[in-house]
Amino acid sequence: MFGKITTLVATAALSAALISGSALASSPITIKFAHVVAENTPKGKMAIKLKDLVAERLGGKVVVEVFPNSQLFGDENVLEAMLLGDVQMAAPALSKFDRYTTQLQIFDLPFLFKDMAAVEKFQKSEKGQALLKTIEPKGLVGLGYLHNGLKQLSASTRMKVPADAAGLKFRIMSSDVLAAQFQALKAVPLKKPFSEVFTLLQTKAIDGQENTYSNIYSQKYFEIQPYITETNHGLLDYMVVTSKEFWMSIPDDIRPQLKAIIDEAIAYGNKISADKDLEDRQAIIDSKRTEIIMINDAERSQWVEAMKPVWQQFEKEIGKDMIDAAYQSNM
Ligand code: LMR
C-alpha cells in the first residue's frame, strides 16, 4: 500500500516536471519594445510593423509586445532597464545615448545635414555604420537607424532670427550638444523627459521646445504653442537597440530571421517618415491653432552663424574626420 502511494506520488511529480519542462521549451521569447512617442508616428508604426511581422513569420517562437507613450519606461531609464533585462528593445533618439558614447553626439550638431537624404547617405557609409557599434562596449547592440525627421522650433513668441530666442527657456533632450546649441542663442536649455513637455509648455514653465512635425502634432504642442519657426536646424533620429545579453540568448537559428524582420520594419519606418513629416505639417496648418513661420535665406544664415560654433566645441569628442565625413554626405 505504502509502496503504491510512493509510486503514485513519484509519477505525479515526474509528469508535473515533464509538463512544466515542455511548457518552458515551447514558451515563446518575449520582446518588450518600449518607446515614448504615440502610435501614429514613424517609431510607433515601425514597432507595430515589427510586432506584426514577427507574429506572421516567427509566431510561436517570438512575440513582440509594444509599450508606447512612456507606458513602460521613459528614455531616461530605458537603457538601464534594458541592461537589467526588464525590457528587450527600444529606439531612443540618438541624442539620448551620451552616457554610453560621446560619438553619437555628431547627429545633434546643428545644420550638419541639409536633408534626410544626406542623413541616410552618411548612416549607410562605413563611418555611419561604425557609429552603431560605439555602444557595444556598454553591453548594448545597435540594430539600425530609424528616422523621424528634421526639427523645428516652437515657442510662445514669434521667432524669425536667433536674437528672438534670447532669454527664452527651451526644453531639450538630454544632450550636451543641444544644451550648447541653445546657449549659443543666449537661450536657456532645460533637459526634461519627453513625457513632461506638454505640461511644461501648458503651464508656461518653459517657453518653447524643438521637435519634428510628427512629435509637435502627435503630442499636441501645436495646440498650446502659437508659433513654429521652420528652421530644419537639427535631426531627430533613433537607434533601434537591444542588450547584448538578450540578443545572444536568442537561439542561432532564430536570430538571423529576427534581424531580417527588424531590418524590414526599420525600412518601413524610414519609408513612411518623410510622408508623415509632410502630412503632420499640413494637419498643423489646417488646425489654424498655430502659425508656421518661414525664414528666408538671409534669416537662415543668421541661425547657422549663431549655432555653428557648437561644432568646434564638440570637435575633439566626436572627431573632425567624422564631422567632415558627415558634412560631405550633403554633396
Ligand atoms: C524627444 O524626447 O523629444 C524625442 O526623443 C521623442 C522621440 O522619441 O521622438
Residues whose N, C-alpha, C, O or C-beta is under 5 A from the ligand:
A	BS01	LMR	V36 V37 A93 M173 F194
